[in-house]
Amino acid sequence: SSKIRNLEVQSADDVAVLEDCIDFSLAKTISKIEEKLERGSLPDCLDDDIIPSVGNEIGAEAQIRFLKAKLRVMQEELDSVVCQCRKKDDENQNLKSRLKDTEEENTRLQRTISMQHSQTEKYKMLSQEAIKKSGGLQQEVIALEKVLQ
């Protein structure tokens, strides 16, 4: 049986033939590693043992294909993260620009409010002076009417 297996593996050098591990799955392996990472049961350094124990039983070319597939997945994840970071940077830049515009508008409105407040105070004073003048003139009119009568 082992001779037959060896012959099958030898005849298929460029194809990943996993005779001893039919239930081997890249997705399962990656999900198991991720589960262990989430639980914290993996050591910080895996001694570069990316390929599971089954990896010792598969051929070098299959290991290379496995690693290339893993690399491709990681590259896609990296590209996705980089894209998200760029979007966030763009969004932050946009928000900074909007904040600057809003602050400038706020400053402009504060100046306008201040100017209008001072004008209001000026007109109140003019109004009070006019009322006093009017009152004084009213008294003068009454006095002149008395003189004329």
JOQUIFEN-V895232 format. One record per residue. RES is the residue in three letters. PSI is psi as a letter, one per 30 degrees, with the letter a starting at -180 (none if undefined). OMEGA is omega in degrees with one decimal (none if undefined). Layout:
BEGIN
res,psi,omega
RES,PSI,OMEGA
RES,PSI,OMEGA
END
This chain:
BEGIN
res,psi,omega
SER,e,179.1
SER,e,176.6
LYS,e,179.7
ILE,e,178.6
ARG,e,179.7
ASN,e,178.9
LEU,e,180.0
GLU,e,179.7
VAL,e,-179.1
GLN,e,-177.9
SER,f,-178.1
ALA,h,-177.1
ASP,e,-175.4
ASP,g,179.9
VAL,k,178.9
ALA,j,178.4
VAL,j,-177.6
LEU,i,-176.7
GLU,e,-174.6
ASP,f,-175.3
CYS,i,-177.9
ILE,e,-178.0
ASP,g,179.3
PHE,k,179.4
SER,k,179.0
LEU,e,-179.3
ALA,e,178.7
LYS,e,-178.0
THR,e,-179.8
ILE,e,-179.8
SER,e,177.1
LYS,e,179.0
ILE,e,179.1
GLU,e,177.8
GLU,e,179.4
LYS,e,177.9
LEU,e,-179.5
GLU,e,178.7
ARG,f,-179.2
GLY,g,-177.7
SER,f,175.9
LEU,k,175.5
PRO,l,-179.8
ASP,e,-178.8
CYS,k,-179.3
LEU,g,-177.1
ASP,h,178.8
ASP,g,178.2
ASP,i,-178.1
ILE,e,-179.1
ILE,k,-179.2
PRO,l,-177.0
SER,f,177.0
VAL,f,-178.5
GLY,f,178.7
ASN,f,-175.9
GLU,f,179.3
ILE,l,-176.4
GLY,l,-178.5
ALA,e,-179.1
GLU,e,177.6
ALA,e,176.7
GLN,e,179.2
ILE,e,178.4
ARG,e,177.6
PHE,e,-178.6
LEU,e,178.1
LYS,e,178.3
ALA,e,177.9
LYS,e,178.5
LEU,e,179.6
ARG,e,179.0
VAL,e,-180.0
MET,e,178.3
GLN,e,177.5
GLU,e,178.0
GLU,e,178.3
LEU,e,178.4
ASP,e,179.3
SER,e,179.8
VAL,e,178.5
VAL,e,178.9
CYS,e,178.8
GLN,e,179.1
CYS,e,178.5
ARG,e,177.9
LYS,e,179.3
LYS,e,177.2
ASP,e,177.9
ASP,e,180.0
GLU,e,177.6
ASN,e,179.0
GLN,e,178.2
ASN,e,179.6
LEU,e,177.0
LYS,e,179.1
SER,e,178.8
ARG,e,178.0
LEU,e,179.2
LYS,e,178.8
ASP,e,-179.4
THR,e,178.5
GLU,e,177.5
GLU,e,178.1
GLU,e,178.3
ASN,e,178.6
THR,e,179.2
ARG,e,179.6
LEU,e,177.3
GLN,e,177.7
ARG,e,179.4
THR,e,179.2
ILE,e,180.0
SER,e,179.8
MET,e,180.0
GLN,e,178.3
HIS,e,179.5
SER,e,177.0
GLN,e,178.4
THR,e,178.4
GLU,e,179.4
LYS,e,-178.7
TYR,e,175.9
LYS,e,179.3
MET,e,178.0
LEU,e,179.7
SER,e,179.3
GLN,e,177.3
GLU,e,179.8
ALA,e,178.6
ILE,e,178.2
LYS,e,178.9
LYS,e,-179.3
SER,e,178.1
GLY,e,178.0
GLY,e,179.2
LEU,e,178.3
GLN,e,178.2
GLN,e,178.9
GLU,e,-179.8
VAL,e,-179.9
ILE,e,-179.5
ALA,e,178.9
LEU,e,178.4
GLU,e,179.3
LYS,e,179.1
VAL,e,-177.8
LEU,f,-177.5
GLN,none,none
END
